[in-house]
Amino acid sequence: MSDISVAIPAYNAEPYLAKAIESVRNQKIMVKEIVVVDDGSKDATEQIAKDLGAKVFKNPANMGIGYSRQKATENCSGDYVAFLSVDDSFHKDFLETAQDYLDEKSIVFTDYYRCAKGKVRDIFNAPPYTTQSEFRKLVIDWALRKNMFTNFSTVIIPRRVFSEVSFDTELRHSEDLIFLLDTVIKEIPWVHVQKPLCYYSFRSTRQNPTEWELLWKKLIPRLTELGVPTETSLAAKEKNFKDCFNFSTIAKNKILRSLGWKSASRN
């Protein structure tokens, strides 16, 4: 048995939860526990999790993903915490491969398969870096586009990190981006495993202007702390606003085509 807890935030996850948990059960090493945080679901999420042997913690209402991730960190007992989004799943070799890279201070992440409608479309390989300074620059460049290349369904985080960095409980999206920036500010190392070890389900979500504004309110001060000029951050915010809220179907399809999705076999 490993000393890894797997945390799964879940909201109305009845169609997906069993598959996610099964992908944890199918690992070549046994996890210490599976912790499901039920974010006020109205369906059978809680019962499914219990039936499959997970520890379940239920939020008092639908509090959002930031609140759920933070609650998971407070209720996981393993020395390491792996997060899994409820509609994603682990490759069977994920934990066995990743555990060789674990130490008490570094966050490990892997590449992943991108899936749509249940089929693998291609593989996302994180951009290469050799030093933490290069990693920091990549994170900043991507954050200016309100984006990130570290998929939190592939990360394993030493529990001691949560004494320095926490998830923002106000955020209902992009809480992982803020967490990532905070770890960079704290100079916590990130280690890249150059192998796809997770199946990520491509999701298209509609932006809420109020939530979008809240994110940028939190994002810009962190970029400033990382040395980004305020005018650069404000220009990035303006561009992102246009991308999010003046987003025609034609433009969206063009971006999807630009991803160059190619088939990749599931293995």
C-alpha positions in Angstrom: 0.0 0.0 0.0 1.3 3.5 -0.9 0.9 6.5 1.3 -1.1 8.4 -1.4 -4.6 9.7 -0.9 -6.7 10.3 -4.0 -9.1 13.2 -3.8 -12.1 13.5 -6.1 -14.3 16.6 -5.9 -17.7 15.7 -7.2 -20.9 17.5 -8.1 -23.9 15.7 -9.6 -21.3 13.1 -10.8 -23.6 10.1 -11.1 -22.6 9.4 -14.8 -18.8 9.6 -14.2 -17.9 8.8 -10.6 -17.8 5.0 -10.7 -15.4 5.1 -13.7 -13.1 7.6 -11.9 -13.0 5.5 -8.8 -12.5 2.3 -10.7 -9.4 3.8 -12.4 -8.0 4.4 -8.9 -8.8 0.8 -7.9 -7.1 -0.5 -11.1 -3.8 1.0 -10.2 -0.9 -1.4 -9.8 -0.3 -0.1 -6.3 -3.0 0.3 -3.6 -3.8 3.8 -2.5 -4.2 4.7 1.2 -7.7 6.1 0.7 -10.1 7.6 -1.8 -11.7 10.8 -0.6 -14.7 12.1 -2.4 -15.9 15.6 -1.6 -19.6 15.8 -2.6 -20.3 19.4 -3.4 -24.0 19.4 -2.5 -25.1 17.0 -5.2 -28.7 16.3 -5.9 -28.2 12.9 -7.5 -26.7 9.6 -6.3 -23.1 10.8 -6.1 -22.8 10.3 -2.3 -24.2 6.8 -2.4 -22.1 5.7 -5.3 -19.0 6.9 -3.6 -19.9 5.0 -0.4 -20.8 1.9 -2.2 -17.4 1.9 -3.8 -15.6 2.2 -0.5 -14.6 5.9 -0.7 -14.6 8.2 2.3 -17.2 10.9 1.6 -17.3 14.4 2.9 -20.4 16.4 1.9 -20.4 20.2 1.6 -23.3 22.0 3.2 -24.3 23.4 -0.2 -22.9 23.7 -3.7 -19.7 25.6 -2.7 -17.6 25.2 -5.8 -14.4 23.5 -6.8 -12.0 25.7 -4.8 -13.9 25.0 -1.6 -14.1 21.3 -2.4 -10.4 20.9 -3.2 -9.4 22.7 0.0 -11.8 20.5 2.0 -10.2 17.4 0.4 -6.7 18.6 1.5 -8.0 18.9 5.1 -9.4 15.4 5.2 -6.8 13.4 3.4 -4.4 11.5 5.7 -1.8 10.3 3.2 1.7 11.9 2.9 0.8 12.7 -0.7 -2.5 13.8 -2.3 -3.4 13.0 -6.0 -6.3 15.0 -7.3 -8.6 13.5 -9.9 -11.4 15.4 -11.6 -14.6 13.3 -11.6 -14.9 12.9 -15.3 -11.3 12.1 -15.8 -9.5 8.8 -15.1 -6.0 7.5 -14.3 -4.0 5.4 -16.7 -3.3 2.0 -15.0 0.4 2.9 -14.7 -0.1 6.4 -13.2 0.7 5.9 -9.6 3.4 3.2 -10.1 5.3 5.5 -12.5 4.8 8.7 -10.6 5.8 7.4 -7.2 9.4 7.0 -8.4 9.6 10.8 -8.7 8.0 11.6 -5.3 9.9 13.4 -2.6 8.8 15.5 0.4 9.1 18.9 -1.3 8.3 18.5 -5.0 5.0 18.4 -6.9 4.9 15.8 -9.6 2.8 16.1 -12.8 2.5 14.1 -16.0 1.4 14.4 -19.6 -2.1 13.2 -20.5 -4.5 11.9 -23.2 -7.1 14.4 -24.3 -10.5 12.8 -24.9 -13.8 13.9 -26.3 -17.0 11.9 -26.3 -15.3 9.0 -24.7 -12.5 8.7 -27.3 -8.8 9.6 -27.1 -8.1 12.4 -29.6 -4.5 13.2 -28.9 -1.8 13.5 -26.3 -0.9 16.7 -24.5 2.8 17.0 -23.8 3.8 19.8 -21.4 6.4 22.2 -22.8 10.0 21.1 -21.8 12.0 22.8 -19.2 15.3 22.0 -17.4 15.3 24.4 -14.5 12.7 25.8 -12.1 13.4 29.2 -13.5 12.3 28.0 -16.9 9.3 26.4 -15.4 8.4 29.7 -13.7 8.7 31.6 -17.0 6.4 29.0 -18.7 3.8 29.3 -15.9 3.8 33.1 -16.2 3.5 33.0 -20.0 0.5 30.6 -19.9 -1.1 32.4 -16.9 -1.2 35.6 -19.0 -3.6 33.7 -21.2 -5.5 32.5 -18.2 -4.3 29.0 -19.0 -2.0 26.4 -17.6 -0.1 23.2 -18.8 -0.2 21.4 -15.5 -3.4 19.3 -15.5 -4.5 18.8 -11.9 -5.8 15.3 -12.7 -2.1 14.4 -13.1 -0.6 16.0 -10.0 0.6 14.4 -6.8 1.3 16.9 -4.0 3.2 16.3 -0.8 0.7 17.0 2.0 3.3 19.3 3.7 2.8 21.7 0.8 -0.7 22.5 2.1 0.9 24.1 5.1 2.3 26.8 2.7 -0.3 26.9 -0.1 -4.1 26.4 0.0 -6.8 26.4 -2.6 -8.9 29.6 -2.8 -12.3 28.7 -1.5 -14.0 31.6 -3.3 -13.2 30.4 -6.8 -15.5 28.2 -8.8 -13.0 27.8 -11.7 -9.3 28.2 -12.2 -8.6 27.6 -8.6 -5.8 25.3 -9.8 -4.2 28.1 -11.7 -4.1 30.3 -8.6 -2.7 27.4 -6.5 0.0 26.8 -9.2 1.0 30.5 -9.1 1.2 30.4 -5.3 3.5 27.4 -5.4 5.8 29.2 -7.8 5.8 32.3 -5.6 6.8 30.0 -2.7 9.5 28.4 -4.9 8.0 24.9 -4.5 9.6 22.7 -7.2 7.5 21.0 -9.9 8.7 17.7 -11.5 7.5 16.7 -15.0 7.0 13.0 -15.8 7.2 13.0 -19.6 4.6 10.3 -20.2 0.8 10.5 -20.7 -0.7 8.9 -17.6 -4.2 10.3 -17.4 -7.3 10.5 -19.6 -8.6 14.1 -19.6 -12.2 14.7 -20.8 -12.3 17.9 -22.9 -14.9 20.2 -21.5 -16.3 23.4 -22.9 -17.6 25.7 -20.1 -19.4 28.9 -20.3 -17.7 31.8 -18.5 -19.6 33.7 -15.8 -18.5 37.4 -16.0 -18.7 37.8 -12.2 -16.5 34.8 -11.6 -14.2 35.8 -14.4 -13.7 39.2 -12.8 -13.0 37.6 -9.4 -10.4 35.4 -10.9 -8.5 38.3 -12.5 -8.7 40.2 -9.3 -6.8 37.4 -7.7 -4.6 36.7 -10.7 -3.1 40.1 -11.4 -1.5 40.6 -7.9 0.2 37.2 -8.2 1.5 38.0 -11.6 2.8 41.3 -10.2 4.6 39.4 -7.4 6.2 37.3 -10.1 7.5 40.4 -11.8 4.9 40.9 -14.5 4.3 44.7 -15.2 0.7 45.7 -14.4 0.2 47.1 -17.9 1.1 43.6 -19.3 -1.4 41.9 -17.0 -4.2 44.4 -17.8 -3.6 44.0 -21.6 -3.8 40.2 -21.1 -7.0 40.6 -19.2 -8.5 42.7 -21.9 -7.6 40.2 -24.6 -8.9 37.3 -22.5 -12.2 39.2 -22.0 -12.6 39.3 -25.8 -11.7 35.6 -26.1 -14.3 34.6 -23.5 -17.2 36.9 -24.2 -16.9 37.8 -27.9 -16.4 34.2 -28.9 -18.1 33.2 -32.1 -18.7 29.6 -33.1 -16.4 30.1 -36.1 -13.6 31.3 -33.9 -14.1 28.5 -31.5 -14.0 25.8 -34.2 -10.8 27.5 -35.7 -9.1 27.2 -32.3 -10.1 23.5 -31.9 -8.8 22.8 -35.4 -5.5 24.6 -34.5 -5.0 22.0 -31.7 -4.3 19.6 -34.5 -6.0 16.7 -32.7 -4.9 13.4 -34.0 -6.0 9.9 -32.9 -4.1 8.1 -30.2 -4.8 4.6 -29.0 -5.8 4.1 -25.4 -3.4 1.7 -23.7 
